[in-house]
Amino acid sequence: MEKYDQFCCFLIGEGSLPVQCGNLLLECKHGICGMISPDATVRQWAEQRKIPCYAPTDDLVHILGKQPFDYLFSIVNSTVIPANALKLPRRYAINYHNAPLPKYAGTNVASHAIMHQEKFHGVTWHVMTESVDAGDILKQHTFPIGAHETALSLNTKCYEAALHLFGELVEELACGRIHPIQQNLTERTYFGRYQRPPAACLLDWNQEAQVIDAMVRGLTFGNYPNPLGLPKMLVGKTCLAVAALEVTDIPSQNPPGTITMITPEILTIATGTFDVNICQITRLDGHPLSVVECAEQFDLRVKDVLPLPSVDLSRRLTEIHAQICRHESFWIKCLETLQPMPLPYSIHLANPSATGHIECITMNVPAPADSDFFLAACITYFARLNNLYQGDIAFCYPELRQKLDGLEPFFAMYVPFHLHLDDTQSLCVNQQAIYTEISRVKTRQTYMRDLVARFPSLHSKTELRAQAILPVAVEVFEGENLLSVSSDAYLTLRIKGNGAVCHWIYKTGWLKPDDVARMAHYFETFVSALLAQPEQPLACVPLLTPKEQHQILYEWNATQAEYPHTSCLHQIFEAQVRKTPEAIAVVYEDAQLTYRELNQRANQLAHYLRKSGVGPEVLVGLCLERSLEMIVGLLGILKAGGAYVPFNPEDPKERLAFMLEDTQASILLTQQALLAHIPEQRVQVICIDTHWKTISRENENDPENSTLPQNIAYVIYTSGSTGIPKGVVIQHQSVLNLWNGLAHSIYAQKIRDLLRISLNGPLTFDTSVKQWVQLLSGHTLYVIPARMRFHGNALLNYLQQHKIDVFDCTPSQLKLLLEVGMSKDAPGKVLVAGEMIEDATWQELAPQTVTTFYNLYGPTECTVDTTVCQISAVSHTPTIGRPLSNIQVYILDPSCQPVPVGISGELYIGGVGLARGYLKRADTTAEKFVPHPFSSQPGARMYKTGDLARYLPDGNIEFLGRSDHQVKIRGFRIEPGEIETIISENPLVQDAVVLVREDIPGDKRLVAYVIPAQGEHPTSRELRNALTEKLPGYMIPAAFIQVERFPLTPNGKIDRRAFPPPDWSQRQGKYDIVAPRTSTERILAEIWTEVLEIEHISIDDNFFEIGGHSLSGMRILSRLQAILHISLPLHTLFESPTVESLARAVDAVHWAIQHQQEPSSPADNEREVVVL
């Protein structure tokens, strides 16, 4: 019996082959002492099998010398192994080579074999020596090369042969039957790592068709990295890549390069022997180009002759390619980590492929400066302008331009230049880093334009296939033709070598002349300031002249106006009661109260509350369904001197319990029907309905005022990034300033003296304040029933039936109304707030003349609204307008300096509207409410919003989104971090990331990406159910996607753009579809399919688990009403979220109508429903 010895070994390599070889070794009971690999997949394989894992950068001699071992297997290894490491194995260091030795030694040998038109190829396992691929052969296998073999297919054959041969090798090593064979090195051909095909892989139609075909096949690597280059052809002055080519049997009768036939699928070209068909064409960035597109774009016709490479062109291409290919790894890393410096003011075209024409603005340097200083200033300027001190611009210099003259289609004339500046230091200090980067870039020269297409790590980055990879370019230029720009950049700042003049060359399709002139003007200010004070930190170098600063800081914030700053809210209300006692104050359903009646009831409640200890600075919980009592309760608390804290009855008990505990509210005003939902706390509960008999015995007269304008009026809770909601404390004077500001900006032009104002938002949503506060002006408040708020037709009917003059809503709710024809018959004024208005919605609203639409902006911390803009045909793009009375708005950079017009900055708010702060959060208050540097008032503060915005030239403000991850969905401010924290508390979950996705324009949805705890496989229903106990409905993600790990940026941060979109058509953890069984179920399934755009609906699908939210829910109920003539409130869908359960609810209502009875679940339940 043959002896078989187990051995131990180390493996070094990357890809799947070392993993497969490792599996084979383990199956044969051999020991693996360690795996050395840069490949994360290989390392994961090793870690799962408890095999020690090392990076190839570690000290190999030290690692291998820790213990004795028999073999070192190098398998697909690009790392150079030190000679002394090769001596450490007790037997052999063995390498896998994907070619037959000695004929094809070196790298990329499969491609070279194809291009040399070899008939056979093979693989070799050989002993490693100090000479590359020169050691004794242990095993070798050869096989034929097919007629249509490509580098991809041949390497695949090599892979399969290598694995099979490795099995034989392992067995022979274990049995001692191995017989090394010395190579005949006189037959050796070596292909170096940097050996490349001639002429940078440009096809020469003069050559034989078979040679051209071999070139194309030898350079076809599929989706794997291509280290050599793409086969290219010249079409006019453009270089394209040939992705697939076949040789015909038609001898070429035309001069080489002649197009002999064009069909939708192929382009036939004559060569030195036979015609060839080009079947696939791409741009050099990898973007596919059909034959039809190619012919149209380049006006190709039969008999046209494609350019042939001249001897000189081929020589230059070969020489430069040989020089730069050794630096490809440097440029790959640069492009993988590319951070394009943004181009301010860039515009988007209706036709993105149209770039317009090139224009130029020339300016002289403000003062004499040396060229090095001026170059550093130019490069630094864009960092200062964007307040972004790390990023990439395109860069070109005279030597490179001279070297690549005429070769622009093949090589990048403008290369990435990475800025890594310290904004706390001066330009003088930063100059050294700039010079170092210039030297680093010049040493590596450039790269082939096909680089992005050749490497999957680059090709997968969509930003590298953009029209301009780097929108901004800086070039040192010594020529005369200023407009001869070969950069893809939208703006090129070109400076003369002597630094005396600079030229702003821009593409009119992306930049407006005024904006380029503005940038040039700011640059002039920037350079002048650098020359005047060269030692000042970069972040402090001004871009604005003193006059411009004054305009932005003071003229555009001249909002001073008188307001009743010595009064309180209830005092103004009481004065209005005396003016119009019999006017209708509030209406709900069929009930209403006059101002006198409302005041009397609020007074009775106020006297009752005062006896219970309510007074100034005392917080009183308010948890009521929509009703007249809700307004009575609010006013009663204010009249008693207290501050109301609104609670949503639909919130989870845990959230309500936290807010009661946090506020230390001693009293909670509620209703009997809600008691079961109120958590047990040490709080006096007053049911305003069942206690009213007692309350109504109190005095009807106004209580004596004990409140100051600086006392608290209300506390509203917002989402907190730590998982804990924050209570925002608002004072009477701030609300009165809001009332006064709206009166001047919106209500000054009255439709009539007494208006009908809708109360749409819940009291927990601070927009409700600007609605109910109109009681101070004598208007009538219409409380919209909950069942109608998100039902387009029902809500529109309500507004029309009650002749509402002023309606307040979020853009999401407005879209519901626009879908059912609101624009034809709308209230006189519509106030839109709570989230960004989409451009399409803005364009639809702007031309309206019957209704005046207003866009309002403001965080809860600044008392509802701080800016307002009337939407009109004059304002072409969405803006948030200008500040309200006594409010100042600033857009500042990170150093709290004002940013120029058109430049993004963080929005800060000052003035009377600021909240006192966060309840019991002194640290958070200090962090967000910062000292006001532009106010002379002692103790003045600004609120740091975290919102991004920019000034327009006329002083209006454009809102750009958040600087952090906070979002607004349908008006609700949400901190995804709060949701992430609570998901991560689940023992089934290791980590979570929550994003807002808008995969369908206008349809924002929360999506949770979850890494399960080890060994756990939670379903989305389990995760959702756990959240419903702790979070309100609008904070529950619409989808839960389980991932093994979070995608990371090259800098190691979570790459939030790389998460996959949810597939709403896939049901997580569920595969069986139960078809509808009744007519009602069939109708509902059809409606769900239409609204949710999911083909196959199962009757047990949960509406909210397959992508539904309350707005799409209202569309479903609206369609249901149109088909079955049944009106259901939204909460029915929450209670019956499947087709099956909803069908039962519909049938119950049908039966009740037919028998004139109430359904078992009353359809008129008015409990407030929040928006998911």
ZASE-79950 format. One record per residue (C-alpha): x, y, z. Coordinates in steps of 0.02 Angstrom, whole numbers, plus 50000, padded with zeros to 5 digits. Layout:
BEGIN
XYZ/...
END
This chain:
BEGIN
500005000050000/500675017149948/501215028450091/500175044450108/500825058350222/499805073250282/500755089450265/500525107350321/500655122850214/500365141450190/499335148550047/499585165649968/498495172949831/496835180749786/495235176549694/494255160449701/495625148349646/496595148649811/494935145749901/494545130549792/496305123949816/496135126850003/494525116850007/495385102549918/496815102750044/495605102250190/494625087950112/496255078250101/496575081850288/498105092550255/498435107150372/498375125350321/499455135650438/498895152250368/498145161850222/499025177250155/497885187850045/497295205650011/495625198549952/494195200950077/493265185750010/494785174550032/495075181350206/493265178250253/493405160350191/494935157850300/494175165950454/492625154950441/493775139750450/494815146750593/496335148050480/497525162350529/497425176250402/498745189150356/498885203950239/500265202950107/500985219150175/501435210350337/503205203850363/503105187450267/504755180750334/504165183750512/502465175850480/503145160550391/504545158450516/503385156350666/503185137650639/503885123950529/502855119650374/503085109250218/502435119450070/502065137350021/500775137949881/500715154049780/499075154249685/498575169449581/499785179949681/500375197049624/501445200049778/503335198549766/503905185249890/505625188849965/506985176549920/507325171950102/505465167750124/505585155049982/506875145350084/505725143050236/504645128250177/505405111450224/505045105050047/504505117149912/503805134449878/502625130949733/501835143249611/500375141549493/500695148849319/499305150449191/500355145749040/501535132248980/503325135049036/504605139648982/503815146648823/502625158948907/503395165749067/502865182049147/501175190449159/499595191949053/500225176848958/498525170048905/498195186348810/499915186048730/499655168048675/498025172448588/498775187948506/500225177248445/498925165348371/499555150248467/498635133848439/498965126648612/499075133348788/499215125948961/499545127949148/501055124249255/501395121049440/503235124349470/504505126849606/504805145149650/506555152249638/507285169649641/507055170249451/505235172749401/504405157149327/506085148649306/505985134649435/505785115949405/504115110249335/503105099149452/501515097149349/501015103649178/499505101349066/499175107948890/497565109748790/497055117148621/496575135448600/494885136948514/494625147348357/493555159848451/494505159348616/494595175548715/495675180348861/494165177248971/493775159848905/495595154448898/495895160049077/494335150349127/495065134749046/496685137949139/495715139349303/494855122649277/496475114149223/497425121749370/496165115149496/496175097749420/498065097649411/498195103749591/497245088349648/498525077349562/499955087849631/499325086449811/499165067649796/500905065549723/501665077149854/500845067049993/501395050549919/503155056449878/502945052849692/503365070249632/504775071549502/505325089449465/505835092849285/507115106449249/506575119749124/507515122248961/507745140948982/508425142848805/506615140848748/506005153848872/505005169048818/504655181748955/503225194248952/503525208249076/502195215749188/502235231849088/502345224348915/500885230748813/500205228148636/500865240648508/500055257448472/499075257348636/497975243348565/497435253648414/496855242348274/497765244148109/496615239747963/498155236947855/498505221047951/497805203947914/496045200847977/496645186248084/497925197448171/496595210548208/495405197048269/496745189648383/497075206948457/495225209348498/495035191948573/496645193248672/496025209448751/494285203048795/494205199948984/492325200749013/491915207949184/493655204549251/495055217549261/495915220849096/497725225749131/498225228048948/496995239548861/495435239448753/495575236448565/495225253248486/494785260948320/494815278848263/493205286348197/493635303748139/494545311448286/493645300548412/494305284348483/493055270248513/493285252848586/492895237048487/492065224748605/491715210748480/492345207048305/492215192448184/493165188348025/492115185447869/492595174247723/492445189047603/494135194847536/494325213547552/494115222247384/494235239847456/495665249547535/495955244647717/494815254147836/493415256047708/491655253647776/490875240947658/489205238247746/488155245847886/486695236347963/485825239048130/486915225248204/488605226048117/489875237748041/490895229047906/492655235547874/493975230547746/495685224947809/497315219047730/496515202047693/494685198947735/493235210247785/492835210147971/491175213148058/491195224248210/489755218048317/489945228048479/490605245648505/490825255548664/491475272448713/493135272048805/492205273948971/491315257448934/489635264748886/488905253848747/488595261948578/487495253048451/488025252648269/486545263848226/487045276548361/488845275948303/488375278748120/487205293148163/488375301548286/489885301248169/488915302348005/489645285947942/489205279847768/489685265147660/491315268747566/491935280247705/493725275947755/494165275247939/495845283247986/497375272147978/498735274448109/500295282448038/502005275848083/502315291248190/500655289648280/500955271248317/502695274948381/502105288948496/500655278448562/501795263648597/503105274348685/501905284048796/500885268548839/502475259748894/502925274449005/501255276949091/500615259149111/501735256249262/500765270049353/499025262949321/498815256849500/499095274749560/497745281649444/496545267349484/496665271749668/496435290249627/494855286549527/494185274049655/494285287249791/493815301949680/492915316249768/492465328549630/492535346549687/490775353349657/490505367049529/489405380649603/488045387849493/488025373249371/486345370849287/485495355349218/484945355249038/483345348148968/484505338748851/486015333748958/487015328548805/487015346348739/488465356148810/488185372448718/489725381548658/491315387648741/491485405448805/492885414348898/493045428249026/494785435649046/495395444649202/497035452049259/497845447349423/497365460149558/499175463449604/500885457149551/501145439349608/502345425449566/501695411249461/501855397949598/500845408449719/499525411849587/499375393449540/499155388749723/497845402449741/496885396049590/496865378249654/496405383549829/495035395549774/493805381849729/494075373549898/493715390149984/492225393749873/491435376849914/492055376550095/492685359350050/494525357150082/494675339250023/494215334949846/494795333049668/494935344949523/495595341649347/497365347849316/498445350449162/500165357849139/501195363048986/502345347948981/500885335848979/499955345848847/501495346048737/501795327348762/499995322648721/499725334848580/498665325748451/498415310648565/496935317448665/495755303448609/496905290448690/497575298248849/496865309448984/497485327148954/496755332849122/497095321549271/496395321149448/497265332949568/496835329149749/496685343449871/496995339650054/497105356750133/497085362650313/495845376950317/496495382650487/498185386550408/498705399850283/499005397550098/500865399050133/500775383750246/499665374250125/500755378149974/501945363950018/500525351250011/499995358349843/501755357449772/501935339549836/500335334549745/500905343449587/502535333649592/501595317349626/500435320149478/501825325549359/502845310049401/501385298749351/500975309349197/499295302449138/498265286849104/497355278448960/495585284848933/494955266948932/495515264149112/493765266149185/493035253049068/494425240549101/494265239049290/492615233849373/493005244049529/492965259449418/491655254549291/490385251449429/490535269649486/489225279049386/490045295849425/491565290349323/490445288749171/489745306349189/489955319049052/491235327749160/492095316649288/492835332249366/491775347949335/493175360149379/494885360949296/496425371549324/497755372649189/499435381249172/499435386248989/500745393448873/499845393148706/498845406548617/497225397748568/496255400348728/494695390948674/495615375048623/495045366048780/495175347048778/494465345548953/492765338148988/492605350249134/491195362849129/492375376449192/494235377649158/495255390949246/496745393449132/498225403749191/499725409849096/501395402949149/501945419949215/500405421549325/499895438349252/498205433849176/496885420549199/495475414849086/493805407749141/493335395749001/491605388249022/490285378248931/488695388348907/487625372948924/488145371549105/488535389049164/487745405949141/488865420749097/488285430549251/488755416249366/490485414349290/490745433049306/490185431749488/491465417849521/492825428149438/492355443149546/492435432849707/494115426049649/494765443649631/494215447549809/495005431249868/496705434549787/496725452649847/496415446850025/497795433750011/499025446849952/498505458950089/498585446050229/499515430550169/499595422850344/497715422050377/496905404650384/496115399050221/494405397550301/494465415850348/494995422950180/493505433650125/492605431049961/491455445949984/491865464449985/491305474150141/489855481350041/489265464049987/489415457550165/488355471950228/487005468450100/486895449950144/487015451850332/485985467450361/485045474050211/484265457150171/483845455050355/483045472050382/481435464350450/481125475050603/479265477450637/478135481450784/477195467050866/476265465251033/477825460251128/477095465051297/475565453851280/475185435251290/474225424551167/472635422951271/472595441651303/472535445151115/471195431851098/470155439551238/470285456551153/469625448550992/468175440651089/467665457951147/467665463950965/466685449450887/465845439451025/464505431750913/465625427650766/465925409250737/467615404450812/467785385850781/466835372650681/466965353850691/465775342650594/464025349250634/464545358050795/465205375550817/465635388450949/465555407250941/466995417451008/465985420951165/465575402451192/467345396951159/468035409951278/466805405451415/467215386951406/469075390251401/468875401751552/467945388351650/469315375751612/470665388551655/469895392051827/469765373251856/471575370451807/472195384651916/471395376252066/472405360852018/474015370752023/474235376151843/475135392651819/476605400251726/477955387651673/476825372951718/476695359951580/474995351851548/474805336651436/473485337851300/472945321151227/471295323651135/470505317850975/470055331050846/468575340450916/467965357150982/468615351551152/470365350951080/470325369851052/469465372951219/470815362951306/472235372251220/471545389451261/471075384251437/472845378951475/473545395451408/472265405751506/472725396351664/474495402151636/475165385151588/475945378151430/475165364251328/476115348551277/475165339651136/475175320551134/474615309850989/473375296551047/474045284950911/475835285350977/476495269751063/476245269351251/478125268951278/478345285451185/476905293651280/477625287351444/479315294951402/478575311951360/477505312151518/479035307851621/480135320251529/478925334851548/478485330251728/476725335751681/475635335351836/474025335851735/473475327151576/471925333151485/471135318951386/469505309951347/468695294751424/468865284551264/470755286751266/471085281451446/471555263751395/472945270751289/473655282151424/475165274451511/475135273351700/476065288251767/476005299351920/474915312051834/473195319051869/472085313951724/470645325451682/469405318851555/468715334551478/467125325651423/466645316251582/467295330051697/466405343951605/464935344851723/466125349151863/467165360751754/465625369851690/465245375951867/466785387051860/466775405751825/466505410651642/467475426851659/469265429251598/470505423851733/471685437151792/473255435851686/474785429251776/475835425651622/477275435351546/477695435651360/479305426351404/478355411751483/478125395151394/476635393451277/476915375651220/478165361451208/478185350751051/479245335151034/480325331750882/481345316650830/483045314750913/484595307050833/485045297850994/483385288550994/482615300251122/481345313651067/481735331751110/480475343951181/480575361251100/480075375251219/479165389851136/478685406151222/477155417351200/478135431651121/478805420150986/477065414250936/476425432050933/477835437050820/477365422650704/475545428650704/476105446350666/477315440750530/475995430250441/474765444650454/475965455850358/476595443350230/475045432850193/473485440150271/473785458350227/472855455550063/471245448650132/469945439650030/468715446550157/468815452750336/468375436350422/469155421150341/468795402650354/470425394550408/470685375850405/471495367050551/472285352750455/473855347450549/473785338450717/474275348350871/475855337650883/476375345050715/476935363050745/476115369050584/474475368250683/475065383550780/474985395250630/473215388850598/472425390250770/473325406750806/472185414750675/470855414850811/471785430150874/471245439150714/469405434550726/469405421450588/468415405250594/469385389250624/468755373550535/469435357550614/469575345050471/468985327650523/470365314750528/469525303050406/469635316250269/471395322750293/472225310750172/470745306450063/470935317249908/469125318049851/468385319050025/469595332750078/469285342949921/467405341249945/467605347250124/468605362550071/467325366849939/465785363250044/466395374050188/467115387350071/468815386850157/469815402550120/471505397250188/472145379350186/473805373650258/474625357350203/476225348050162/476765345749980/476345327249993/474565331050047/474425344549914/474855331849780/473345321449833/472235336549806/473035341149640/472735323449578/470865325549605/470755342649524/471075355049664/471875367849549/470185370949466/469245374849626/470395378549774/470405389849927/470975407649900/472605404649992/473565388450013/475055388050131/476275374050090/477585369150219/478405354650307/479545348050167/480315352950002/479165356449855/479675346649702/480085356549547/478645348649449/477385353549584/478095371149589/477885372949401/476085367149416/475695379649554/476625394849484/475385399549345/473845398249458/472885414449473/471285409649567/472265402949715/473815410849789/475055397649846/476395401349976/477945391150017/478445392650200/479985386250287/480475384950467/481065372550598/480055369050756/481465377250854/481055394050772/479175394050799/478455385750646/478915397450502/480385408950473/480295412650285/478915414150157/478825415049969/477305417949860/477345405149721/477105414149557/477575413049375/479005425249411/479895412749524/480455399049405/481235387449533/480715382749711/481305395049842/480875397850024/480845416550000/481365429350131/481245430450321/479665435350412/479565450550525/480895451450661/481765435950595/483535435650527/484145421850413/485985419050378/486865406850263/488585403850335/490125393350301/490895382250437/491855397350503/490205406850524/490625418850383/489265423450257/489375413850094/489255422649926/487695422549820/487415405649742/488575396249860/487905382849977/488055385650163/487195381150325/485635390850367/485595399750535/484095408850606/484045423150729/482695434450798/481145434150905/480555417250841/481915407050925/481375394051052/481985395251230/482865378751195/482605360151223/481735354351380/483015347951505/484355347151370/485565360951416/486985352851318/485955350651159/485255368251178/487005375451191/487545365451038/486105371150926/485745388650994/487385397750972/487955415751007/487375428150875/488945436150799/487995448950695/486885456050832/487275470350951/485935464151073/486715456251230/486405437651241/485705436351065/485725418850990/485575410250823/484845393050789/485995381450691/484735372450580/485825359450494/484925364150333/485865368850176/485345383750071/486015397149956/485585414949912/484885419249743/485445435849665/483825444449718/484025439549901/482785425249899/483395408949973/483445391949891/483315377050008/484535362949964/484195349450094/485045343450251/486875343650298/486595328150405/485445313250384/483885321350458/482415320850338/480625326250320/479325314350254/477575321150226/477955335350345/478625325150490/480415328450541/481295311950563/483025307750629/483465291050549/484715289050691/483285287650814/482525273350714/484235265150693/484535265750880/482895257350921/483075244050786/484825240150851/484135237551027/483235222150960/484245206651012/483925199450838/484905213850760/486765217650758/486695234450668/485515244950564/485525259450441/483925268650396/483805278550235/482495288650147/482345282249969/481455290749826/481615277249694/479975283549622/480015302749604/478945310849737/478725294749836/479865295549988/479965279750094/480975274450244/481995258850214/482955249550350/484515239650307/484855227150444/486335215950488/485555201750589/486375195850749/487425180350725/486345165150695/484735175450685/483565177550536/482215189850589/480765192650473/480245210150422/478615207450517/479565203550678/480615219250657/479105229950615/478095223550762/479515227350881/479575245350819/477705248450830/477845246751018/479085261051028/478885272650878/477445282050797/476805275150633/477655288150523/479355282250586/479105263850542/480145259050387/479155253150237/480435239450203/481745229650298/483195222950196/484435211050275/486245212750221/487855203950273/488815220150289/488605238550253/489435245550096/490885257050135/491695271550045/493565270450009/493795280750167/492935267350270/491315276650302/489605269250269/489205272650087/487365277250097/487245278849908/487785260849879/486345251949968/485255242049848/483485248249815/482095237449887/481135226449767/479345229949819/478745215449714/479715203149824/478945197449987/480225194850122/480075177550198/478505173550098/478325164949931/476565157949916/475255169249838/473465166349895/472275171849758/470675181849793/469155171149832/467735183749838/467195197949726/467705210749858/469435202949874/469625203149685/469175221649675/470375225849816/471785215549740/471575224849575/471605241649664/473185236749762/474015231049602/473615247649518/474145258949663/475665249249725/476225244049550/476475225949605/475875212649485/475415198349600/474515202549761/474165189149890/472635191749999/473725189650155/475035202550100/475235216150230/474955232950145/476365241350241/477575226950213/477485228050024/477835246550011/476205254850062/476065270550166/474635281750216/474625292250057/474535276949945/473265270350070/472175285450039/472295282249852/471685264649883/470225270649988/469835284049857/469775270849719/468715259849832/467465273949856/467375276849669/467045258449632/465995252449780/465315269349840/465955265950017/466935278750116/468145271550244/469295281150361/471155278450346/471295269650513/470285255250440/471795251050332/472925251550485/471755239650576/471455228550422/473085229350322/472805214050210/471625211650064/470765197850162/470465208050320/470035224050226/468775214450120/467925208650280/467845226750341/467105232250173/465815218250176/465345222950355/465025240950302/464015234750153/462945223950266/462705237950391/462145250050255/460915237450185/460215234150358/460365252350413/461475247750561/463135253850622/464615242950568/465535233550704/467045245250682/466265262650676/466785271650517/466655288550600/468025285350726/468965301850729/470555296350813/472005305750736/472995295550611/474805300250580/475605299050410/476815284750375/
END
